[in-house]
Amino acid sequence: MKANRRMYSLPYNGTNPEWFLQEAEKRKNNIDHVYCELPLTESNMFSHVRFLFDGKKNTGSKQKANPDPEKTNLKRANYVKNCAEFLRISKGKVRRICPVNAMYYRYDTEEELKDFVISLARAANYYQLEGFILSDYRMAVLLHALLPELEIHTSCNAYQWNLRQMEIWRDKCGVKVFNPPREILRVPENLKKMHDKGYKLKCLINEGCLMGCPNSFNHNLSIAMSCSAPILSCCQNGIADLFRANWILPRWQKYYDEYVDIYKIAGRNSEGDYPFKCMDAYLTENNDMSLSELMISGTIMFAHRMLPKEILQKITIDKVPDKLLSCECSSCEQCKLCQTILAELIPEEYHSRFVFKVNVEK
């Protein structure tokens, strides 16, 4: 596939709606859809994005309340207001697929769950949405029954690893696009099997979740249950983990083109023009940016906390070895390639910060 024919899923990040739409329209030939938070009310949304503004600050194992909750509430309300305005002005100009994609939504009765899904259907009609991104199978079944014409995508939080799962979601929920879990990017033969069966695939490309993270499922579930996850597991065994992430580098897209239909860019919590800088880097197959500019979350978020900015800037995309495309991080102790490269870029005094430690007192 030619680079200029690739299609992307772009996040709306709550910035100026008019400006964002203008920038999206400039790139519309490469945008399958923009995914934007669903503002069910003027001050509320059902998404983990709310944790960006929830008035809490992670401080190790403790949490301290934001000293200015009024400012936090205003920031959250402005985000929701901008989402509503973007959905209003973008109708007919870009496709809008709204994520309601936490792993689980807690409702004590079947009627409460149905009422929630009915509210989603009403919102879809009000904003004339093209579709939803869902993780909760119960919601997908009900929503498809209410609005069979609505396009449903699965989220990576739905954790669909096998063809039988996908068959059920397609047959019972009418799913059009599947987003397998992040980890599958390191098992490309599974992607090929899914695509060969006729499933349209969307894959996350710029999130640095650790390959083989032991806390991935629990972390996503804790967010769905409105809990924080204070024990970060994004790096386990040293500085080499900075490269052991489930991302797709811009220059690697050509290896995925045959079975990835839509490349998804993460960034609902990002600021300013990040979604467009990221998309442009992938479109041009940029190989010179620093990883910390292009990637978010996971190992990169961890590195931001552990390393000075000037060190992060030296760790550029071209430094990541292509061996990571196929090795599945299965022979790191013998290989040590990532360790060797990063040891030249990160001073030794910082190395111990990347080793997972358990501190507990009785």
Secondary structure, 3 states (H helix, E strand, C coil): CCHHHCCEEEECCCCCHHHHHHHHHHCHHHEEEEECCCEEECCEECCHHHHHHCCEEEECCEEEECCCHHHHHHHHHHHHHHHHHHHHHCCCCCCEEEEECCCCCCCCCHHHHHHHHHHHHHHHHHHCCCEEEECCHHHHHHHHHHCCCCEEEECHHHCCCCHHHHHHHHHHHCCCEECCCHHHHHCHHHHHHHHHCCCEEEEECCECCECCCCCHHHHHHHHHCCCCCCCCCCCCECHHHHCCECCCCHHHHHHHCCCCCEEECCCCCCCCCHHHHHHHHHHCCCCCCEHHHHCECHHHHHHHHHCCHHHHHHCEHHHCCHHHHCCCCCCHHHHCHHHHHHHCCCCHHHHHHHECCCCCCC
